[in-house]
Amino acid sequence: MKRERIIVLMLITAALVFPQKKPYEIFDGTEIEFTFTNTIDNTEQKAAVYLPRGIESEKPPLLMHLHYLGGDRFTAKRLMFYQAADKLKWMILSPELHGKNTTGGQTSYSSLEAQHDAIDALNTVLGKYTNIDRRRLYLAGRSMGGMLSMLLAAKYPDIFAGVCSGQGIYDLADFYRNSSLMLNEKTKAALVKEMGGTPEAVPFDYARRSSLTFARNTRTIPVVMWACSEDTVVPFSNAERMQAEVQKYNRFQAPVNWLVNASHCPANFSSEWECEKLRYVENSAETCLYRDMPWRYFKDLSIVCDESKWFYYVYMRLAKENTLGEFTTAISDASLAITAKGLKGIVIDLYYAAGNPKTTADAAKVLSSYSVAADREIAVEFVFKTQPLSKVSIKKGTGKISYGVK
């Protein structure tokens, strides 16, 4: 009896000295914390990256997981993404997000600052770990993380291979008006503070953080959505509306994956399920035709955005920052048709638009003329592998593409 008591005491002592790890703390690889500079406000931000064992000589995919309301850079770990990464040999990137008007990242609500937290953290990791497979960069997140993952997929469809977004806030104004979270006055006040006002006071600020605004852009990136049928925190109608809007532009868009009779907080698909949904998606063009294309290739593009930036072979320059601008391109019969609204300029990289021709002479055989229809006079510049070729100012009309430097 005395011996049994001693054994019990030893076990209790061992448990106190060596506490049992939680399931999410058991993984084979290495978690590395790092800091990076946000290019919007030049602040130093935090992130964590997970490296499975044995990927040094591999070309690992990378999944960027974006945290939910109240989360942080360790949310992906707590949701067991490290264990999924160990099985698949994927890297996991988890940036900590920060807002525009609120401290910390727990109520960032897809601010422009949070968007660039994600992109700047990604660029930092890509710069350090050059063996990452850039054709297999994925996005995932739920709730506020689903909100940002979908928004980044829409604004950077040429960077990411695919997105798995769960319970996402796709219409922020609708969330303000209908979420059960808004019954809590402190939570509601935090949202209003972050946004700088209500949807009625600052409608553009709500629209620019809502992926419904940019749904047309997702035609060029695979989208996986999941939601809960009894969700009142992020009303399930958000997922229904987003899926319907995406399907307008992509008839192959898959239906929402529903957790039936499930509510918001306790219910999630597993990290392995989310990774599996993205596992076979790759950001590649038809290799037998476009061997040097860094992303999927589309002759027709329809894009709307609130920032001046590149989309595939087109750079859109807003007429006025902090507004929406849009463009379309259509390539047919050696002609490039461009429409533009809310822009002051467009740059076309003919090397990529023409499908990786070896020379400008080869490009001229594929694209020799253009047409423009814009809501104002815009500068249209043609380049070849970023090297300037020609430039015209035009509102509406047609012309020949000059491949000589001006």
Secondary structure, DSSP 8 states (H G I E B T S, - for coil): -HHHHHHHHHHHHHHHHS----GGG--SSEEEEEEEE-TTT--EEEEEEEE-TT-TTS---EEEEE--TT--TTHHHHTTHHHHHHHHT-EEEEE----SSSSSSTT-TT-HHHHHHHHHHHHHHHHH-TTS-TT-EEEEEETHHHHHHHHHHHH-TTT-SEEEEES----HHHHHHH-GGGGSHHHHHHHHHHHTS-TTT-HHHHHHT-GGGGGGGGGGS-EEEEEETT-TTTTTHHHHHHHHHHHHH-TT----EEETT--TTT----HHHHHHHHTT------TTT-TT-SS---SEEEEEESS-EEETTEEEEESSTTS-EEEEEEEETTEEEEEEESEEEEEEEHHHHTTS-SSHHHHHHH--EEEEEEEEEEEEEEEETTEEEEEEEEEEEEEE---S--
